[in-house]
Amino acid sequence: MRLLGKCPKCGVEDLIIVEFKKVARCSGCQQCWNDWLALKFEQNRGGNKLIPVCIEHWGQSVQLYWPRFSEIVWARMITTILNTALMTRFKLEVCLSTEGGVKGFYKKESIELRNFDDQIGLYDEYQIKDSVGAIEILNWYEMFLKILVENELIVGNKNHGRGAILKLSGDTANKEKAKKLLWLALYKKTGSKGFADKVFERLRVEQSNPFSGRYIAGLSNKDIVELFVSPPLR
């Protein structure tokens, strides 16, 4: 687990690692803090935003445990692109459940991976033990998440840092920056610009569909009202 942001001691970005339960340490200046959560709140109050990043892979589920979905400005975009990448890579389709996700057949298995409600992540709805197909897909998903939010995103001779997409505000101008970071992460994961382009092309196709475009990242409250709640009688 990491705390992204400037070290309060040396000022270098993204060097704080959480170890030994609550203990946080800067791998640069070696400064230690006994409670990473207290450090996070203290620094955030002072204007030095620290973002905890923790990816968990338990059984047949992968989730970005920290930060939570509601704390990530571009969470729906991230979820949408991640799931579209899985559909493109593994020949899957949109799961039309309220949670959204992906489904289909892979490795001669029926696959249904649904989104978590409050975290970026997927879980295997069928929970079939030793499902080769689901495990392979979730492993791919986990590696992509690590490239996007945990590891240094180095493409060519440019280092985009760790978790740059998590640091973007909701300004309209940052929408294209978020898309670019996702495209770069896809390229980094596969080594193929063509694959990254295919994912965005597939997304355009899905979003032209009034149903599947909504379900990729799961239905928002607004979607549920529009799709299922009848207008009041006049």
N, C-alpha and C positions, 0 to 999 in steps of 0.2 A: 504494500500500500504506500502511496505517496501523497504529499501535500504539495500541490502545484502553486507557484507564486514565489515571491522574493523571501529569502531567508532573512529574518529580523536582525540577525547578527552580521552577516557578510554582504547581504543584498543581492546575492546571485540567485537567478531564477531556477526553480524546479529541482532543487537538490535535497529537499527534506524527505527522508524515508521514515516510515513508521515501523518500529520493530519492538520486540519484547512486550507484547500486549499494547500498552498505551504510550510507550516511550518513542519520541521522535528525535531524529538526529540529522543534522545537515552533513551530507557526505563531502562537502567542501571544507568548511571551517571546523567541523566536528562538534559544534555546539549541540547540546542535548536539552530536551524538555521532557518532564515526567508525564505529561498528559497532553497528547496531541489535540484532543477535542477542546480543551481549555485554551491551548495555544491558538487554535483556529478562531475561536470566538473572540479572544483578546485582540488578535491582529485584525480581524474583520471590523471590529468596533473602531480600531484606530486607522482604518482606511487601507490597510495592507491585506487584500483579499487572498486567503489561502483556500484552495479547492482540494478536498480529499478525493482521491481516485482509488477505487477498489473494485476489481473485477472478480466475481466468484463463479466457480464452475462446480456445482454440486450435482452428482448423479447426472440426470438428463435435463439439465437446465444451466443456462449461462445468464448472468445478470451483472449490470453495472450497479453494484450495491451503493457506492458513493460516486458522484453525487446523485441525488434522487431526480426522478423525471421532472418534477415541478421546479427544480433548481437550475435546470439546463434550458436556456432560452431556445435553442434550436433542437430540442429533444425530438419533436415530431419529425423534423426533417431527417435527423440521424436515423431514427427508427425506420422511416420510409425508405431511405437509401439502402440501409443494411438489409432489409427484407427483400427489396428489389434485386439487390446483388445476389442473394440466395436463390431467388427465382430464376435469375439469369444463369447462374453457375450450375445449379442442380436441376434445372428444368421443372420448377415448381410453379404454383399459382397462388393467388391470394386466398387466404382462409377467411371465409365470410362469417366469422363469429364476432360477437361484440368486442372482444379483446383484439381481434385482428391477428395477423401473422401470415404464415405460409403453409401450404399443404400440397400433397401430390404423391407420386410414387418414385422411390429411389432405392437402388439396390434390391429391387423386387419387394420392397416394403412400403406399406402405407404410412405416409408421414403427415403429422399435423403438429406444427410448432406454433404456439400462441404467445402473444406479447404479455409481459407482466403489466399490471395496472399502474404501478407507481415507480417502476424502474425501467430503464432500457434493458431489454433482455428477452429471452425466449425460453419456454419450457415445453417438454414433450407431453402433449395431451394424452397420448396412449400409454406412456411410461412402460413400454415393453422392454424387459430386461435384456441387455446386450443387443439392442437394436443397432446394427452396424450402420445403417443409413442415417438415422437420427444423430448418432454419435459423431459421424464424420461431418455432418452439416454443422452441428454445434461447435465442433473443434474449429472449423473454418471461421465461424461467426466470432468465436473467442479471439482468435488470432487477429482478425480484422479490428475488433474493438481495441485490442492492445496497441495496434499501430495507430489508431485514431486518437486515443485518449491517454495512453500510458507511456509508450515508447517515443523516442525522438523521431519525428517525421522528417527524414532526410531524403530528398529527391534531387538527383543530380548533384549540383554543388551548393544547394540551398538547404539549410536546416530550419524547418518551420517550428521547431520546439516540441514540447510535450503538451498534449491536450489543448492545442491552440483554439479548437472549436468551442471548448468549454469556457473560454475566456471572452468570447465575443458577446457584446451587448445585443440588444434587440433592435438596434438602429436598422432602418431599411437598407442602408448601404452595406451592412454586414451579411445580408442574405446571400449575395454572390460570393463573398469570402467563405461563408460556410459551405456552399456548394463546391467551391474550388478545393477546400481542404478534404472534403469527402471524395472528390475525384482523385486527388493526389494519393489518398489512402488506398483507394481501389487499385490505382496504378502500382503503388508500392507493394501491395499484397500479391498481385498477380504478375507484375512485370509487363503488363499489356495495356497500352493506351486504348487499343481496340475494345478490350473488355470494359474498361471504365466508360467509354462512349456508349457501349451497348446497354449498360445499366441505366444511364440517363435517358437513352432512347426508349427502353422498356418502361421506364417511369412515365414518360410522356404518353405512351400508349395506355397504361393503366389509369392515369389521371384523366384521360379523356372519357373513361367509363364512369358514369355517375355513382356506381356502387363500389367497384374494386378500388378506385382511387381513395375512397374514404376508409376502407377496411384495412389497408396495408399497415397503418400505424395504430389501428383500433379506432372505434367510434368515439368522437368527442361528445361532450354534453350537447353541443349544438347539433351535431349529426343525429343524435338519438331523438332530439325534439323534431327535427325536420323529417326523419324517416318513420318514426313510430307514434308520435303524439298527434292526435287529430286536432285540427284547429277548433276553437270554441264555436258553438252554434250561435248564430245571430238571430 
